[in-house]
Amino acid sequence: MMGPTGSGKSAFINALIPPKSSSYIQVGHWFESETDEVRHIEWVNDDGLRIKLVDTPGFNDAREGPTDTEVLKMIASFLEEEHKAQMSKIVGLIYMHPVSDTRVGGTLGRNLRMFYKLCGQDSLKNVVIVVSTRNEVTPEEWRRKQEILSSDNLFKPLVDGGAIVRRHDGARGSASEIVNCLLGKDHATTQIVRELVHERKALEETSAGVELRSELRASLQKHMRQLEILEGELKLATTPLAKKELVEQKSTVKQSMSNLNQQLNGLECHSGTCEM
């Protein structure tokens, strides 16, 4: 399960947990970071089938936590190890999206692009895009929202490839229906696993790695332009207060640039190509 922070992942997981079932629920913690991690929860459904739901951190989170490079490493490592150990088979890939936003830019756009690059075109038939809504949303409002979400600017490429869009109203029945619609599907091999295991690519050479490197470099270029503007304004500043504020802004931008460069270097180091 993937999606940006605030998209309803935690609420979806909580809705799925069967009542009075702590005796056969197992929560796992994998590839921990300082403030976030890839984790899984397992339970047995009413048909006796053991289900494992894997939750992942979002990309480009504004809050303190793992960087995008760290998030990619965690997800890639988890999927690779699960595949090699043949511990479980993936039958569903869930992407959580907040109903309040129909834009594809910024954080939401990065999360969606990374989700697609990790899953790949061949896995889209196993994808469910879950939109968290309120109970008060009427069927007509949901129909209009679906039309927007399936448009060219958002989910149409995924839907055209076989993905489906489903609404989650917060209730357990809604979450269970979404999971149940995936249980009968053939298992999928994600693109990141094919590239890492079968094609023996380094992480930075995978589609997800290339996408992330492009995103990081674009952000770095944006910060470089900001720095140039601030340096020009600093030359024209005439008051001590204006100069002080501009110096502080420059320091913030430089720190962001340093963080981006560290992420780019970290992406290469994961592949064993960094210089010590």
C-alpha positions in Angstrom: 0.0 0.0 0.0 1.4 3.4 -1.0 0.3 7.0 -1.0 1.2 10.4 0.4 0.9 11.3 4.0 -2.7 12.2 4.9 -4.2 10.0 2.2 -6.0 7.7 4.7 -3.6 4.8 4.9 -3.7 4.4 8.7 -7.5 4.8 8.7 -7.8 2.1 6.0 -5.6 -0.3 8.0 -7.6 0.3 11.2 -10.8 -0.3 9.4 -9.5 -3.6 8.1 -8.5 -5.1 11.4 -11.3 -7.5 12.5 -12.8 -6.8 15.9 -11.7 -8.9 18.8 -9.0 -10.6 16.7 -5.8 -9.7 18.4 -5.0 -13.3 18.9 -4.3 -13.8 15.2 -3.0 -10.4 14.1 0.7 -10.0 13.7 2.3 -6.6 13.3 5.8 -6.5 11.8 8.5 -3.8 11.6 10.8 -3.9 8.6 13.8 -1.8 7.5 13.3 0.8 10.2 14.2 4.5 9.7 14.3 7.1 12.4 10.7 8.2 12.3 9.0 6.0 9.7 9.3 2.5 8.3 7.9 -0.2 6.0 5.6 -2.3 8.2 3.2 -5.1 7.7 0.1 -6.5 9.5 -1.2 -10.1 9.1 -4.5 -11.6 9.9 -6.7 -14.5 8.9 -10.0 -13.7 7.1 -13.3 -15.4 7.5 -12.3 -17.9 4.8 -9.2 -19.0 6.6 -6.9 -17.1 4.2 -3.9 -15.4 5.8 -3.6 -11.9 4.5 -0.5 -9.6 4.8 -1.0 -5.9 4.3 2.2 -3.9 3.8 2.2 -0.2 4.7 4.9 2.1 3.3 6.0 5.7 4.0 5.1 8.4 1.5 7.5 10.2 -0.8 8.3 13.9 -0.4 6.8 14.2 3.1 6.9 17.7 4.5 7.3 16.3 8.1 10.4 15.1 9.6 11.2 11.6 8.6 13.1 9.4 6.0 14.2 11.0 2.8 12.8 10.0 -0.6 16.0 8.0 -1.3 15.6 6.2 2.1 11.9 5.4 1.3 12.8 4.0 -2.1 15.5 1.8 -0.5 13.1 0.5 2.2 10.4 -0.4 -0.3 12.8 -1.9 -2.8 14.6 -4.0 -0.1 11.4 -5.2 1.3 9.9 -6.3 -2.0 13.2 -7.9 -3.1 13.6 -9.9 0.1 10.0 -11.1 0.1 10.4 -12.2 -3.5 13.7 -14.1 -2.9 12.4 -15.8 0.2 9.1 -16.6 -1.5 7.5 -15.6 1.7 4.3 -14.3 0.1 2.8 -13.5 -3.3 1.5 -10.1 -4.3 -2.0 -10.1 -5.6 -2.9 -6.5 -4.9 -1.2 -3.1 -5.1 -3.2 -0.3 -3.3 -2.7 3.4 -3.9 -4.3 5.7 -1.4 -5.4 9.1 -2.6 -7.1 12.0 -0.6 -10.5 12.8 -2.0 -10.0 16.5 -1.4 -7.2 16.9 -4.1 -7.5 16.3 -7.8 -4.1 17.8 -8.7 -1.2 15.8 -10.0 1.6 18.2 -9.1 3.8 18.5 -6.0 3.8 15.7 -3.4 0.8 14.0 -4.9 2.4 13.9 -8.3 5.7 12.5 -7.0 3.9 9.8 -5.0 1.8 8.7 -8.0 4.8 8.7 -10.4 6.9 6.7 -8.0 4.0 4.2 -7.5 3.8 3.6 -11.2 7.5 3.2 -11.7 7.7 0.7 -8.8 4.7 -1.3 -10.0 5.1 -1.2 -13.7 2.7 -1.5 -16.6 2.2 -5.2 -16.3 1.1 -5.0 -12.7 -1.7 -2.4 -13.2 -4.3 -5.1 -13.5 -3.6 -5.7 -9.8 -3.9 -2.1 -8.8 -6.7 -0.5 -6.9 -6.7 3.3 -6.4 -8.5 3.9 -3.2 -10.0 7.3 -2.5 -10.9 8.1 1.1 -14.2 9.9 1.3 -16.7 10.9 4.0 -19.9 9.1 4.6 -21.7 12.3 3.6 -20.5 12.2 0.0 -23.5 11.4 -2.1 -23.4 8.9 -5.0 -23.7 11.8 -7.5 -20.8 13.6 -5.9 -18.7 10.4 -6.0 -19.6 9.9 -9.6 -18.3 13.4 -10.5 -15.2 12.8 -8.4 -14.5 9.5 -10.2 -14.8 11.3 -13.6 -12.2 13.8 -12.5 -9.8 11.3 -11.0 -10.0 9.1 -14.1 -9.2 12.1 -16.4 -6.1 12.5 -18.5 -4.4 14.6 -15.8 -4.5 12.1 -13.0 -5.3 8.4 -13.1 -6.2 7.8 -16.7 -2.9 6.1 -17.6 -3.3 3.7 -14.7 -7.0 3.0 -15.4 -6.3 2.4 -19.1 -3.7 -0.2 -18.0 -6.3 -2.1 -15.9 -6.3 -0.3 -12.6 -9.6 0.4 -10.9 -10.8 3.3 -8.7 -12.7 2.5 -5.5 -14.2 4.6 -2.7 -13.4 4.0 1.0 -15.9 5.6 3.3 -14.1 4.7 6.5 -16.1 1.6 7.4 -14.7 -1.9 7.8 -17.1 -3.3 5.1 -15.8 -0.8 2.6 -12.2 -1.7 3.3 -12.9 -5.4 3.2 -14.6 -5.2 -0.1 -11.6 -3.5 -1.6 -9.2 -6.2 -0.3 -11.6 -9.0 -1.3 -11.7 -7.8 -4.9 -7.9 -8.4 -5.1 -7.7 -11.8 -3.5 -8.9 -13.7 -6.5 -6.4 -12.1 -8.9 -3.2 -13.8 -10.2 -0.1 -12.8 -8.4 1.9 -9.9 -9.7 5.7 -9.3 -10.0 6.4 -5.7 -9.6 8.7 -3.9 -12.0 11.2 -3.0 -9.3 11.6 -6.7 -8.4 12.0 -7.7 -12.1 14.7 -5.1 -12.5 16.6 -5.9 -9.3 16.3 -9.6 -9.3 15.8 -10.9 -12.8 17.6 -8.1 -14.8 20.1 -7.6 -12.0 20.0 -3.8 -12.3 21.4 -1.5 -9.6 18.7 0.5 -7.8 19.7 3.7 -9.5 19.3 2.0 -12.9 15.7 0.9 -12.2 12.7 2.8 -13.5 12.0 4.0 -10.0 15.6 5.0 -9.4 15.8 6.9 -12.6 12.5 8.7 -11.8 13.7 9.6 -8.3 17.1 10.8 -9.6 15.2 13.0 -12.1 12.9 14.4 -9.4 15.9 15.2 -7.1 17.9 16.9 -9.8 14.9 19.0 -10.8 14.5 20.1 -7.2 18.2 20.9 -7.0 18.0 23.0 -10.1 15.0 24.9 -8.7 16.9 25.6 -5.5 20.0 26.8 -7.5 17.7 29.3 -9.3 16.3 30.5 -5.9 19.9 30.9 -4.6 20.8 33.1 -7.6 17.8 35.3 -7.0 18.6 35.7 -3.3 22.2 36.6 -4.1 21.0 39.3 -6.5 18.6 40.7 -3.9 21.3 40.6 -1.2 23.5 42.8 -3.4 20.7 45.4 -3.7 19.6 45.2 0.0 20.2 48.5 1.9 19.1 47.8 5.5 20.7 45.5 8.0 17.3 43.8 8.6 16.8 43.0 4.9 20.3 41.7 4.6 19.8 39.5 7.7 16.6 38.0 6.3 18.2 37.3 2.9 21.2 35.6 4.5 18.9 33.4 6.6 16.9 32.5 3.4 20.2 31.7 1.6 21.2 29.4 4.5 17.9 27.5 4.3 18.2 27.0 0.5 21.8 25.9 0.8 20.8 23.3 3.5 18.1 22.0 1.2 20.6 21.7 -1.6 23.0 19.8 0.6 20.2 17.4 1.6 19.3 16.8 -2.1 22.9 16.2 -3.0 23.2 13.7 -0.1 20.1 11.9 -1.4 21.5 11.7 -4.9 24.8 10.3 -3.5 22.9 7.9 -1.3 21.0 6.5 -4.3 24.3 5.7 -6.0 25.9 4.3 -2.8 23.0 1.8 -2.5 24.2 0.5 -5.9 27.8 0.3 -4.7 29.0 3.0 -7.1 29.7 5.9 -4.7 33.2 7.1 -4.0 34.5 7.0 -0.5 
